[in-house]
Amino acid sequence: MQGDTLVIKHLNTLLAGELTAIDQYFIHSRMYENWGYAKLYERISHEVHDEMSHADALIKRILFLEGTPNLSVREPLNVGCDVPEMLKNDLALELSVVTQLREVMAYCESVRDFQTREILLKMLEDTEHDHAHWLEQQLGLIEKVGLANYLQTQMGGQSS
């Protein structure tokens, strides 16, 4: 099915954001693992898989619309130097994705591409309710209990 060329362009922009998130979460997860924060490693490693699922959905939709997915574009990574900075950088990335998703959803609605809008709505719900909310919770916990206490709670679990 021939899709709207601007929808395809927007989907490729969103794809670049998801690929950037995969890369940023991946390096952060490995840093957490290296530092012994197994719980953070496990959670952020899970986020890598969620972002891969989002990227996969975008790629499939672009192909369905007879576009070409561009997997070579990424936004600049914002790799943190410590846990609070890493969480803040990941949250900033997620909030940027939320803004982009809303804009693309509005455009999709304006051109009556309701199926693409529906796909993006599921991604928006996941991004807002799971990813961004969890990151906000972690930053709130650091503020409430202090960094040292927070980090102590992140050391349990098994990492490989």
CYANA upper distance limits for C-alpha pairs under 8 A (distance plus 0.5 A):
  1 MET  CA     64 PHE  CA      6.79
  1 MET  CA     65 LEU  CA      5.75
  1 MET  CA     66 GLU  CA      6.82
  2 GLN  CA     64 PHE  CA      8.47
  2 GLN  CA     65 LEU  CA      5.62
  2 GLN  CA     66 GLU  CA      6.01
  3 GLY  CA      7 VAL  CA      7.63
  3 GLY  CA      8 ILE  CA      7.46
  3 GLY  CA     65 LEU  CA      4.87
  3 GLY  CA     66 GLU  CA      7.03
  3 GLY  CA     67 GLY  CA      8.07
  4 ASP  CA      8 ILE  CA      6.94
  4 ASP  CA     65 LEU  CA      8.19
  4 ASP  CA    111 VAL  CA      8.39
  5 THR  CA      9 LYS  CA      6.71
  5 THR  CA     67 GLY  CA      8.41
  6 LEU  CA     10 HIS  CA      6.54
  7 VAL  CA     11 LEU  CA      6.58
  7 VAL  CA    104 VAL  CA      8.03
  7 VAL  CA    107 TYR  CA      8.06
  7 VAL  CA    108 CYS  CA      7.14
  8 ILE  CA     12 ASN  CA      6.73
  8 ILE  CA     62 ILE  CA      6.43
  8 ILE  CA     65 LEU  CA      7.74
  8 ILE  CA     67 GLY  CA      6.68
  9 LYS  CA     13 THR  CA      6.87
 10 HIS  CA     14 LEU  CA      6.76
 10 HIS  CA    104 VAL  CA      6.89
 11 LEU  CA     15 LEU  CA      6.53
 11 LEU  CA     58 LEU  CA      6.88
 11 LEU  CA     62 ILE  CA      7.31
 11 LEU  CA    104 VAL  CA      8.36
 12 ASN  CA     16 ALA  CA      6.76
 12 ASN  CA     58 LEU  CA      8.22
 12 ASN  CA     62 ILE  CA      8.18
 12 ASN  CA     69 PRO  CA      6.68
 12 ASN  CA     70 ASN  CA      6.62
 13 THR  CA     17 GLY  CA      7.07
 14 LEU  CA     18 GLU  CA      6.83
 14 LEU  CA     58 LEU  CA      8.27
 14 LEU  CA     97 VAL  CA      7.92
 14 LEU  CA    100 GLN  CA      7.62
 14 LEU  CA    101 LEU  CA      7.88
 15 LEU  CA     19 LEU  CA      6.62
 15 LEU  CA     55 ALA  CA      6.21
 15 LEU  CA     58 LEU  CA      6.78
 15 LEU  CA     59 ILE  CA      7.97
 15 LEU  CA     69 PRO  CA      8.46
 15 LEU  CA     70 ASN  CA      8.17
 15 LEU  CA     71 LEU  CA      7.96
 16 ALA  CA     20 THR  CA      6.58
 16 ALA  CA     70 ASN  CA      8.25
 16 ALA  CA     71 LEU  CA      7.49
 16 ALA  CA     72 SER  CA      8.45
 16 ALA  CA     73 VAL  CA      5.93
 16 ALA  CA     74 ARG  CA      5.38
 16 ALA  CA     75 GLU  CA      7.08
 17 GLY  CA     21 ALA  CA      6.66
 17 GLY  CA     74 ARG  CA      7.12
 17 GLY  CA     75 GLU  CA      6.92
 17 GLY  CA     97 VAL  CA      7.26
 18 GLU  CA     22 ILE  CA      6.70
 18 GLU  CA     51 GLU  CA      6.32
 18 GLU  CA     52 MET  CA      7.86
 18 GLU  CA     54 HIS  CA      7.29
 18 GLU  CA     55 ALA  CA      6.20
 19 LEU  CA     23 ASP  CA      6.84
 19 LEU  CA     51 GLU  CA      7.97
 19 LEU  CA     52 MET  CA      8.07
 19 LEU  CA     55 ALA  CA      7.26
 19 LEU  CA     71 LEU  CA      8.12
 19 LEU  CA     74 ARG  CA      6.86
 20 THR  CA     24 GLN  CA      6.60
 20 THR  CA     74 ARG  CA      5.74
 20 THR  CA     75 GLU  CA      6.23
 20 THR  CA     76 PRO  CA      7.87
 20 THR  CA     77 LEU  CA      7.16
 21 ALA  CA     25 TYR  CA      6.33
 21 ALA  CA     48 VAL  CA      8.02
 21 ALA  CA     51 GLU  CA      7.17
 21 ALA  CA     90 ASP  CA      8.32
 21 ALA  CA     93 LEU  CA      7.62
 22 ILE  CA     26 PHE  CA      6.39
 22 ILE  CA     47 GLU  CA      8.38
 22 ILE  CA     48 VAL  CA      5.59
 22 ILE  CA     49 HIS  CA      8.36
 22 ILE  CA     51 GLU  CA      6.26
 22 ILE  CA     52 MET  CA      7.14
 23 ASP  CA     27 ILE  CA      6.83
 23 ASP  CA     48 VAL  CA      8.43
 23 ASP  CA     77 LEU  CA      8.10
 24 GLN  CA     28 HIS  CA      6.66
 24 GLN  CA     77 LEU  CA      6.47
 24 GLN  CA     78 ASN  CA      7.53
 24 GLN  CA     79 VAL  CA      7.02
 24 GLN  CA     90 ASP  CA      8.08
 25 TYR  CA     29 SER  CA      6.38
 25 TYR  CA     44 ILE  CA      6.57
 25 TYR  CA     45 SER  CA      7.56
 25 TYR  CA     47 GLU  CA      7.40
 25 TYR  CA     48 VAL  CA      6.29
 25 TYR  CA     90 ASP  CA      7.92
 26 PHE  CA     30 ARG  CA      6.85
 26 PHE  CA     44 ILE  CA      8.00
 26 PHE  CA     45 SER  CA      7.13
 26 PHE  CA     48 VAL  CA      6.65
 27 ILE  CA     31 MET  CA      6.69
 27 ILE  CA     79 VAL  CA      8.02
 28 HIS  CA     32 TYR  CA      6.66
 28 HIS  CA     41 TYR  CA      8.37
 28 HIS  CA     44 ILE  CA      7.88
 28 HIS  CA     79 VAL  CA      7.55
 28 HIS  CA     80 GLY  CA      8.16
 28 HIS  CA     86 MET  CA      7.39
 29 SER  CA     33 GLU  CA      6.69
 29 SER  CA     40 LEU  CA      7.60
 29 SER  CA     41 TYR  CA      5.13
 29 SER  CA     42 GLU  CA      7.96
 29 SER  CA     44 ILE  CA      5.83
 29 SER  CA     45 SER  CA      6.12
 30 ARG  CA     34 ASN  CA      6.56
 30 ARG  CA     41 TYR  CA      7.26
 31 MET  CA     35 TRP  CA      6.68
 31 MET  CA     41 TYR  CA      8.41
 32 TYR  CA     36 GLY  CA      6.77
 32 TYR  CA     37 TYR  CA      5.59
 32 TYR  CA     38 ALA  CA      7.34
 32 TYR  CA     40 LEU  CA      6.69
 32 TYR  CA     41 TYR  CA      5.66
 32 TYR  CA     83 VAL  CA      8.47
 33 GLU  CA     37 TYR  CA      6.11
 33 GLU  CA     38 ALA  CA      6.15
 33 GLU  CA     40 LEU  CA      8.25
 33 GLU  CA     41 TYR  CA      5.74
 33 GLU  CA    159 SER  CA      7.27
 36 GLY  CA    155 MET  CA      6.43
 37 TYR  CA     41 TYR  CA      6.68
 37 TYR  CA    151 LEU  CA      7.81
 37 TYR  CA    154 GLN  CA      5.59
 37 TYR  CA    155 MET  CA      4.87
 37 TYR  CA    156 GLY  CA      7.68
 38 ALA  CA     42 GLU  CA      6.59
 38 ALA  CA    154 GLN  CA      6.80
 38 ALA  CA    155 MET  CA      5.81
 38 ALA  CA    156 GLY  CA      6.36
 38 ALA  CA    157 GLY  CA      6.03
 38 ALA  CA    158 GLN  CA      6.56
 38 ALA  CA    159 SER  CA      5.86
 39 LYS  CA     43 ARG  CA      6.73
 39 LYS  CA    154 GLN  CA      5.42
 39 LYS  CA    155 MET  CA      6.68
 39 LYS  CA    156 GLY  CA      6.56
 39 LYS  CA    157 GLY  CA      6.31
 39 LYS  CA    158 GLN  CA      8.33
 40 LEU  CA     44 ILE  CA      6.49
 40 LEU  CA    154 GLN  CA      6.47
 41 TYR  CA     45 SER  CA      6.31
 41 TYR  CA    159 SER  CA      7.76
 42 GLU  CA     46 HIS  CA      6.67
 42 GLU  CA    159 SER  CA      7.55
 43 ARG  CA     47 GLU  CA      6.93
 44 ILE  CA     48 VAL  CA      6.93
 45 SER  CA     49 HIS  CA      7.31
 46 HIS  CA     50 ASP  CA      6.94
 47 GLU  CA     51 GLU  CA      6.61
 47 GLU  CA    131 HIS  CA      7.93
 48 VAL  CA     52 MET  CA      6.70
 49 HIS  CA     53 SER  CA      6.75
 50 ASP  CA     54 HIS  CA      6.92
 51 GLU  CA     55 ALA  CA      6.67
 52 MET  CA     56 ASP  CA      6.54
 53 SER  CA     57 ALA  CA      6.76
 54 HIS  CA     58 LEU  CA      6.81
 54 HIS  CA    123 MET  CA      7.12
 55 ALA  CA     59 ILE  CA      6.62
 56 ASP  CA     60 LYS  CA      6.64
 57 ALA  CA     61 ARG  CA      6.68
 57 ALA  CA    119 ILE  CA      8.15
 58 LEU  CA     62 ILE  CA      6.58
 59 ILE  CA     63 LEU  CA      6.68
 59 ILE  CA     69 PRO  CA      6.21
 60 LYS  CA     64 PHE  CA      6.60
 61 ARG  CA     65 LEU  CA      6.67
 61 ARG  CA    116 THR  CA      7.80
 62 ILE  CA     66 GLU  CA      6.87
 62 ILE  CA     67 GLY  CA      5.59
 62 ILE  CA     68 THR  CA      6.93
 62 ILE  CA     69 PRO  CA      6.57
 63 LEU  CA     67 GLY  CA      5.76
 63 LEU  CA     68 THR  CA      6.74
 63 LEU  CA     69 PRO  CA      7.47
 78 ASN  CA     89 ASN  CA      6.56
 79 VAL  CA     86 MET  CA      6.92
 79 VAL  CA     89 ASN  CA      7.71
 80 GLY  CA     84 PRO  CA      8.49
 80 GLY  CA     85 GLU  CA      5.46
 80 GLY  CA     86 MET  CA      4.72
 80 GLY  CA     87 LEU  CA      8.44
 80 GLY  CA     89 ASN  CA      7.28
 81 CYS  CA     85 GLU  CA      6.92
 81 CYS  CA     86 MET  CA      7.32
 82 ASP  CA     86 MET  CA      6.58
 83 VAL  CA     87 LEU  CA      6.66
 84 PRO  CA     88 LYS  CA      6.61
 84 PRO  CA    139 LEU  CA      7.42
 84 PRO  CA    142 ILE  CA      8.39
 85 GLU  CA     89 ASN  CA      6.51
 86 MET  CA     90 ASP  CA      6.63
 87 LEU  CA     91 LEU  CA      6.60
 87 LEU  CA    135 LEU  CA      6.68
 87 LEU  CA    138 GLN  CA      8.16
 87 LEU  CA    139 LEU  CA      7.54
 88 LYS  CA     92 ALA  CA      6.64
 88 LYS  CA    135 LEU  CA      8.18
 88 LYS  CA    139 LEU  CA      8.08
 89 ASN  CA     93 LEU  CA      6.78
 90 ASP  CA     94 GLU  CA      6.76
 90 ASP  CA    135 LEU  CA      8.05
 91 LEU  CA     95 LEU  CA      6.60
 91 LEU  CA    131 HIS  CA      8.48
 91 LEU  CA    132 ALA  CA      6.29
 91 LEU  CA    135 LEU  CA      6.46
 91 LEU  CA    136 GLU  CA      7.74
 92 ALA  CA     96 SER  CA      6.67
 93 LEU  CA     97 VAL  CA      6.84
 94 GLU  CA     98 VAL  CA      6.75
 94 GLU  CA    127 THR  CA      7.11
 94 GLU  CA    128 GLU  CA      8.32
 94 GLU  CA    131 HIS  CA      7.61
 94 GLU  CA    132 ALA  CA      6.42
 95 LEU  CA     99 THR  CA      6.90
 95 LEU  CA    128 GLU  CA      8.44
 95 LEU  CA    132 ALA  CA      7.43
 96 SER  CA    100 GLN  CA      6.82
 97 VAL  CA    101 LEU  CA      6.46
 97 VAL  CA    127 THR  CA      8.29
 98 VAL  CA    102 ARG  CA      6.76
 98 VAL  CA    124 LEU  CA      6.68
 98 VAL  CA    127 THR  CA      7.32
 98 VAL  CA    128 GLU  CA      7.44
 99 THR  CA    103 GLU  CA      6.85
100 GLN  CA    104 VAL  CA      6.66
101 LEU  CA    105 MET  CA      6.46
101 LEU  CA    120 LEU  CA      6.98
101 LEU  CA    121 LEU  CA      8.35
101 LEU  CA    124 LEU  CA      6.93
102 ARG  CA    106 ALA  CA      6.72
102 ARG  CA    124 LEU  CA      8.23
103 GLU  CA    107 TYR  CA      6.90
104 VAL  CA    108 CYS  CA      6.58
104 VAL  CA    117 ARG  CA      8.34
105 MET  CA    109 GLU  CA      6.69
105 MET  CA    116 THR  CA      8.27
105 MET  CA    117 ARG  CA      5.51
105 MET  CA    120 LEU  CA      7.09
105 MET  CA    121 LEU  CA      7.93
106 ALA  CA    110 SER  CA      6.78
106 ALA  CA    117 ARG  CA      8.41
107 TYR  CA    111 VAL  CA      6.97
108 CYS  CA    112 ARG  CA      6.53
108 CYS  CA    113 ASP  CA      5.44
108 CYS  CA    114 PHE  CA      7.05
108 CYS  CA    116 THR  CA      7.27
108 CYS  CA    117 ARG  CA      6.25
109 GLU  CA    113 ASP  CA      6.30
109 GLU  CA    114 PHE  CA      6.50
109 GLU  CA    117 ARG  CA      7.17
113 ASP  CA    117 ARG  CA      6.95
114 PHE  CA    118 GLU  CA      6.57
115 GLN  CA    119 ILE  CA      6.90
116 THR  CA    120 LEU  CA      6.73
117 ARG  CA    121 LEU  CA      6.53
118 GLU  CA    122 LYS  CA      7.00
119 ILE  CA    123 MET  CA      7.10
120 LEU  CA    124 LEU  CA      6.56
121 LEU  CA    125 GLU  CA      6.69
122 LYS  CA    126 ASP  CA      6.80
123 MET  CA    127 THR  CA      6.51
124 LEU  CA    128 GLU  CA      6.46
125 GLU  CA    129 HIS  CA      6.14
125 GLU  CA    130 ASP  CA      8.11
126 ASP  CA    130 ASP  CA      5.72
126 ASP  CA    131 HIS  CA      7.16
127 THR  CA    131 HIS  CA      5.47
127 THR  CA    132 ALA  CA      6.51
128 GLU  CA    132 ALA  CA      5.61
128 GLU  CA    133 HIS  CA      6.63
129 HIS  CA    133 HIS  CA      5.89
129 HIS  CA    134 TRP  CA      8.24
130 ASP  CA    134 TRP  CA      6.41
131 HIS  CA    135 LEU  CA      6.85
132 ALA  CA    136 GLU  CA      6.65
133 HIS  CA    137 GLN  CA      6.68
134 TRP  CA    138 GLN  CA      6.82
135 LEU  CA    139 LEU  CA      6.84
136 GLU  CA    140 GLY  CA      6.59
137 GLN  CA    141 LEU  CA      6.61
138 GLN  CA    142 ILE  CA      6.80
139 LEU  CA    143 GLU  CA      6.85
140 GLY  CA    144 LYS  CA      6.66
141 LEU  CA    145 VAL  CA      6.35
141 LEU  CA    146 GLY  CA      7.92
141 LEU  CA    150 TYR  CA      7.32
142 ILE  CA    146 GLY  CA      5.37
142 ILE  CA    147 LEU  CA      5.54
142 ILE  CA    149 ASN  CA      8.38
142 ILE  CA    150 TYR  CA      6.21
143 GLU  CA    147 LEU  CA      7.86
145 VAL  CA    149 ASN  CA      6.51
145 VAL  CA    150 TYR  CA      6.91
146 GLY  CA    150 TYR  CA      6.69
147 LEU  CA    151 LEU  CA      6.52
148 ALA  CA    152 GLN  CA      6.72
149 ASN  CA    153 THR  CA      7.11
150 TYR  CA    154 GLN  CA      7.23
151 LEU  CA    155 MET  CA      7.32
